[in-house]
Amino acid sequence: MTDDIVRFGSDRDARRSEDGPLLTGRGRFTDDVHVPGEAHAAFVRASVGHAEIRGLDVAAASRKPGVLGVFTGRDLAADGLGAIPPAAAFPGRGGRPMVDAPIPPLAIDRVRYVGEPLAIVVAETAAQARDAAEAVVVDLAELPAAPDVVHAMAPGAHAVWPQAPGNVAFDWTDGDAAVVDAAFARAAHVERVRLLDTRLAPSALEPRAAIGQWDPAAARYTLIASTQGVAVVRRLLAEGVFKVPPQKLRVLTYDVGGGFGMKVQAYAEYATLLYAARRLGRPVRWCAT
């Protein structure tokens, strides 16, 4: 056994420093953090899994009480923001590169999953932001959507990304195919089975939450967010979205109320909050429900 397995996997006590505050209700999670002058954000989201965006009318929402700003994907693109790149890329069969399908912080022209952010509404209070978000008029022309991998890879299936024909982003093999074929050829009995992998839907006690800040004097962004890895989030946002050196984007994470892998990624909301903070000159906070 490795030293780590002996140390952490053999009924040995692990010295922990975080238990006391968490067990006595003194934990500090992202939504417990407040910064002076903060505003509140709400997101307008896609109601279907695949559609062409025909229009987003934000005029009525912009006039709602307390609203400070309403921004769409076209606003972000006009200000030079890029898309969130994949966290990692691996060569596939024969060295073929993985399809690069970067995600815009706010959808432009097309939505590709239910709940994809279409616009951000920022207001003085969370209630005002939510009320104004309901006033955004969304015109979507629904397109065929694939509910699972089988439908997505079926002949004639609608392409989610034009650069990924057949909806295959990555084709990978490992091992020696000839050895495997020989083993099957020698086998007394061969059974063909279909394996189904269940959908994974992490449900942490603490939902995703974030606060975006912009310091004009230092020309630096600060993101306070419930993450499982500040370095990855910083790299993806700095290099992919804002196109700034990593030292110009700081990511802070306090206590995290569960993650199960879902808080590793740089999410669209994080990039959009930072953008709104820069545009409005105020910190902007948000918490999922």
QUIQUI-V809275 format. One record per residue. N is the residue number from 1. RES is the residue in one small letter. PHI is phi in degrees with one decimal (none if undefined). Layout:
# QUIQUI-V809275
<<N	RES	PHI> <N	RES	PHI>>
This chain:
# QUIQUI-V809275
<<1	m	none> <2	t	-74.0> <3	d	-59.9> <4	d	-65.1> <5	i	-65.1> <6	v	-62.2> <7	r	-73.6> <8	f	-110.5> <9	g	-120.1> <10	s	-125.8> <11	d	59.1> <12	r	-96.4> <13	d	-68.3> <14	a	-108.3> <15	r	-73.1> <16	r	-126.1> <17	s	-105.7> <18	e	-90.8> <19	d	-65.2> <20	g	-55.3> <21	p	-59.7> <22	l	-68.8> <23	l	-75.5> <24	t	-107.4> <25	g	75.5> <26	r	-107.8> <27	g	-67.8> <28	r	-122.5> <29	f	-98.1> <30	t	-56.6> <31	d	-73.8> <32	d	-83.8> <33	v	-87.1> <34	h	-132.1> <35	v	-123.8> <36	p	-59.1> <37	g	76.6> <38	e	-69.5> <39	a	-109.3> <40	h	-121.2> <41	a	-118.9> <42	a	-136.4> <43	f	-113.0> <44	v	-92.2> <45	r	-124.7> <46	a	-71.2> <47	s	-96.1> <48	v	-129.8> <49	g	-83.8> <50	h	-158.2> <51	a	-164.1> <52	e	-88.4> <53	i	-85.3> <54	r	-86.0> <55	g	-173.8> <56	l	-132.8> <57	d	-99.7> <58	v	-105.2> <59	a	-60.4> <60	a	-64.8> <61	a	-63.1> <62	s	-65.5> <63	r	-92.3> <64	k	-68.3> <65	p	-57.1> <66	g	80.4> <67	v	-73.7> <68	l	-101.6> <69	g	-177.8> <70	v	-131.0> <71	f	-128.0> <72	t	-118.0> <73	g	-60.4> <74	r	-68.0> <75	d	-62.7> <76	l	-64.3> <77	a	-64.9> <78	a	-63.6> <79	d	-91.1> <80	g	88.2> <81	l	-72.5> <82	g	-95.3> <83	a	-109.2> <84	i	-78.0> <85	p	-80.9> <86	p	-59.4> <87	a	-67.4> <88	a	-155.5> <89	a	-135.7> <90	f	-129.3> <91	p	-70.1> <92	g	-101.8> <93	r	-57.2> <94	g	67.8> <95	g	80.5> <96	r	-64.1> <97	p	-70.0> <98	m	-68.2> <99	v	-65.6> <100	d	-92.0> <101	a	-125.9> <102	p	-66.0> <103	i	-101.0> <104	p	-69.3> <105	p	-56.2> <106	l	-127.0> <107	a	-58.5> <108	i	-125.8> <109	d	73.5> <110	r	-146.5> <111	v	-109.0> <112	r	-127.2> <113	y	-159.9> <114	v	-63.7> <115	g	92.1> <116	e	-61.8> <117	p	-66.6> <118	l	-108.0> <119	a	-156.7> <120	i	-118.7> <121	v	-114.9> <122	v	-116.9> <123	a	-142.6> <124	e	-67.5> <125	t	-127.8> <126	a	-64.8> <127	a	-64.6> <128	q	-64.9> <129	a	-65.2> <130	r	-65.8> <131	d	-62.2> <132	a	-68.4> <133	a	-60.7> <134	e	-70.4> <135	a	-89.6> <136	v	-72.2> <137	v	-92.0> <138	v	-109.7> <139	d	-115.2> <140	l	-117.5> <141	a	-103.2> <142	e	-66.5> <143	l	-116.3> <144	p	-58.8> <145	a	-122.6> <146	a	-100.5> <147	p	-78.6> <148	d	-155.8> <149	v	-64.1> <150	v	-59.6> <151	h	-68.3> <152	a	-64.2> <153	m	-98.7> <154	a	-68.4> <155	p	-56.2> <156	g	82.4> <157	a	-63.6> <158	h	-67.7> <159	a	-73.8> <160	v	-72.2> <161	w	-123.1> <162	p	-62.0> <163	q	-82.9> <164	a	-123.1> <165	p	-62.0> <166	g	74.7> <167	n	58.7> <168	v	-110.4> <169	a	-93.3> <170	f	-153.5> <171	d	-123.2> <172	w	-136.9> <173	t	-132.7> <174	d	-146.4> <175	g	91.7> <176	d	-111.2> <177	a	-61.3> <178	a	-64.8> <179	v	-64.7> <180	v	-64.5> <181	d	-60.2> <182	a	-66.0> <183	a	-63.8> <184	f	-66.4> <185	a	-64.5> <186	r	-85.1> <187	a	-67.5> <188	a	-72.7> <189	h	-146.3> <190	v	-124.1> <191	e	-115.1> <192	r	-103.9> <193	v	-126.9> <194	r	-107.4> <195	l	-102.7> <196	l	-112.2> <197	d	-100.6> <198	t	-68.1> <199	r	-68.2> <200	l	-102.4> <201	a	-132.7> <202	p	-59.8> <203	s	-134.2> <204	a	-74.1> <205	l	-61.6> <206	e	-93.0> <207	p	-71.0> <208	r	-66.0> <209	a	-149.8> <210	a	-160.8> <211	i	-131.3> <212	g	-102.3> <213	q	-135.8> <214	w	-133.8> <215	d	-107.9> <216	p	-66.9> <217	a	-64.9> <218	a	-94.4> <219	a	51.3> <220	r	-135.5> <221	y	-90.3> <222	t	-131.8> <223	l	-115.4> <224	i	-100.9> <225	a	-152.2> <226	s	-82.0> <227	t	-121.7> <228	q	-111.1> <229	g	-178.5> <230	v	-64.9> <231	a	-65.7> <232	v	-65.6> <233	v	-61.2> <234	r	-62.0> <235	r	-61.3> <236	l	-65.9> <237	l	-72.3> <238	a	-66.8> <239	e	-79.2> <240	g	-86.0> <241	v	-95.1> <242	f	-93.0> <243	k	56.7> <244	v	-126.1> <245	p	-61.2> <246	p	-54.6> <247	q	-70.0> <248	k	-93.5> <249	l	-141.0> <250	r	-105.5> <251	v	-120.9> <252	l	-116.7> <253	t	-130.0> <254	y	-97.0> <255	d	-65.0> <256	v	-122.3> <257	g	-89.6> <258	g	94.9> <259	g	-145.7> <260	f	56.1> <261	g	94.3> <262	m	-76.8> <263	k	-103.0> <264	v	-81.3> <265	q	-78.4> <266	a	-87.7> <267	y	-89.2> <268	a	-58.9> <269	e	-61.7> <270	y	-62.4> <271	a	-62.7> <272	t	-69.4> <273	l	-63.2> <274	l	-64.1> <275	y	-62.4> <276	a	-62.2> <277	a	-62.2> <278	r	-69.1> <279	r	-65.5> <280	l	-94.8> <281	g	71.4> <282	r	-141.5> <283	p	-62.4> <284	v	-129.4> <285	r	-115.2> <286	w	-158.5> <287	c	-139.6> <288	a	-68.5> <289	t	-115.7>>
